[in-house]
Amino acid sequence: MFPMEKEKMAKNLAKINYVVLKALLPYIILAKLQEGQATVPTIILEIHKKFEIMLSPGTLYGVIYSMERKGYVKRNEASIFSCRKSWIT
């Protein structure tokens, strides 16, 4: 296989991994919340460790707010004065 083909395949694989991760993001967030309270920064770090993909906070907040509107998660009111928001299931 030529070096350019390997490079192209690696880029395509990275794109596929990102798309799959975004599709599974609500389930990953719920799994993390089942372990206890979680903040967006801790979820980002966990995803980065496990999947080697760095997501922006805006990506996670969008998914979490959507889950909150559907009633899957709720904001932890105890953290309202904290600079970090946390959610619970």
C-alpha positions as a LaTeX table, in Angstrom:
\begin{tabular}{lrrr}
\hline
Residue & $x$ (\AA) & $y$ (\AA) & $z$ (\AA) \\
\hline
Met1 & 0.00 & 0.00 & 0.00 \\
Phe2 & 1.25 & 3.46 & $-0.86$ \\
Pro3 & 1.95 & 5.97 & 1.95 \\
Met4 & $-0.71$ & 8.35 & 0.63 \\
Glu5 & $-3.32$ & 5.60 & 0.75 \\
Lys6 & $-2.44$ & 4.81 & 4.36 \\
Glu7 & $-2.69$ & 8.47 & 5.29 \\
Lys8 & $-6.06$ & 8.80 & 3.55 \\
Met9 & $-7.35$ & 5.65 & 5.27 \\
Ala10 & $-6.21$ & 6.96 & 8.67 \\
Lys11 & $-8.06$ & 10.25 & 8.10 \\
Asn12 & $-11.20$ & 8.42 & 7.00 \\
Leu13 & $-11.03$ & 6.15 & 10.05 \\
Ala14 & $-10.68$ & 9.18 & 12.33 \\
Lys15 & $-13.78$ & 10.73 & 10.72 \\
Ile16 & $-15.73$ & 7.51 & 11.17 \\
Asn17 & $-14.69$ & 7.29 & 14.84 \\
Tyr18 & $-15.84$ & 10.88 & 15.42 \\
Val19 & $-19.23$ & 10.30 & 13.77 \\
Val20 & $-19.81$ & 7.10 & 15.77 \\
Leu21 & $-18.76$ & 8.82 & 19.01 \\
Lys22 & $-21.17$ & 11.71 & 18.41 \\
Ala23 & $-23.99$ & 9.25 & 17.73 \\
Leu24 & $-23.27$ & 7.43 & 20.99 \\
Leu25 & $-22.63$ & 10.58 & 23.03 \\
Pro26 & $-25.98$ & 10.58 & 24.91 \\
Tyr27 & $-25.37$ & 7.00 & 26.04 \\
Ile28 & $-21.79$ & 7.76 & 27.06 \\
Ile29 & $-23.01$ & 10.75 & 29.08 \\
Leu30 & $-25.70$ & 8.66 & 30.78 \\
Ala31 & $-23.16$ & 5.97 & 31.63 \\
Lys32 & $-20.85$ & 8.59 & 33.15 \\
Leu33 & $-23.73$ & 10.08 & 35.15 \\
Gln34 & $-24.65$ & 6.63 & 36.49 \\
Glu35 & $-21.27$ & 6.67 & 38.23 \\
Gly36 & $-22.33$ & 9.86 & 40.06 \\
Gln37 & $-22.43$ & 13.59 & 39.45 \\
Ala38 & $-20.39$ & 14.75 & 36.50 \\
Thr39 & $-19.34$ & 18.05 & 34.99 \\
Val40 & $-18.68$ & 18.75 & 31.33 \\
Pro41 & $-14.90$ & 19.06 & 31.85 \\
Thr42 & $-14.74$ & 15.65 & 33.56 \\
Ile43 & $-16.79$ & 14.04 & 30.78 \\
Ile44 & $-14.54$ & 15.62 & 28.12 \\
Leu45 & $-11.43$ & 14.26 & 29.85 \\
Glu46 & $-12.95$ & 10.80 & 30.19 \\
Ile47 & $-13.91$ & 10.70 & 26.50 \\
His48 & $-10.44$ & 11.93 & 25.53 \\
Lys49 & $-8.79$ & 9.19 & 27.63 \\
Lys50 & $-10.98$ & 6.38 & 26.29 \\
Phe51 & $-11.47$ & 7.39 & 22.65 \\
Glu52 & $-8.55$ & 9.77 & 21.97 \\
Ile53 & $-10.98$ & 12.35 & 20.58 \\
Met54 & $-11.19$ & 15.84 & 22.03 \\
Leu55 & $-14.70$ & 17.28 & 22.03 \\
Ser56 & $-15.54$ & 20.91 & 22.63 \\
Pro57 & $-17.63$ & 21.89 & 25.66 \\
Gly58 & $-20.25$ & 23.28 & 23.27 \\
Thr59 & $-20.76$ & 19.85 & 21.75 \\
Leu60 & $-21.41$ & 18.29 & 25.15 \\
Tyr61 & $-23.56$ & 21.14 & 26.44 \\
Gly62 & $-25.76$ & 20.87 & 23.35 \\
Val63 & $-26.31$ & 17.15 & 23.91 \\
Ile64 & $-26.85$ & 17.55 & 27.66 \\
Tyr65 & $-29.35$ & 20.40 & 27.26 \\
Ser66 & $-31.25$ & 18.30 & 24.73 \\
Met67 & $-31.27$ & 15.39 & 27.18 \\
Glu68 & $-32.43$ & 17.78 & 29.93 \\
Arg69 & $-35.37$ & 19.01 & 27.82 \\
Lys70 & $-36.40$ & 15.39 & 27.19 \\
Gly71 & $-36.22$ & 14.63 & 30.92 \\
Tyr72 & $-33.31$ & 12.17 & 30.79 \\
Val73 & $-31.11$ & 14.25 & 33.08 \\
Lys74 & $-31.61$ & 17.17 & 35.41 \\
Arg75 & $-29.34$ & 19.94 & 36.58 \\
Asn76 & $-28.00$ & 19.55 & 40.08 \\
Glu77 & $-29.45$ & 22.57 & 41.89 \\
Ala78 & $-26.79$ & 22.34 & 44.61 \\
Ser79 & $-24.19$ & 23.42 & 42.08 \\
Ile80 & $-26.03$ & 26.56 & 40.95 \\
Phe81 & $-23.49$ & 28.81 & 42.67 \\
Ser82 & $-20.56$ & 26.84 & 41.37 \\
Cys83 & $-18.74$ & 27.93 & 38.25 \\
Arg84 & $-19.22$ & 24.40 & 36.91 \\
Lys85 & $-22.63$ & 22.95 & 36.28 \\
Ser86 & $-23.25$ & 19.32 & 37.06 \\
Trp87 & $-26.02$ & 16.96 & 36.09 \\
Ile88 & $-27.56$ & 13.88 & 37.62 \\
Thr89 & $-29.78$ & 11.18 & 36.17 \\
\hline
\end{tabular}
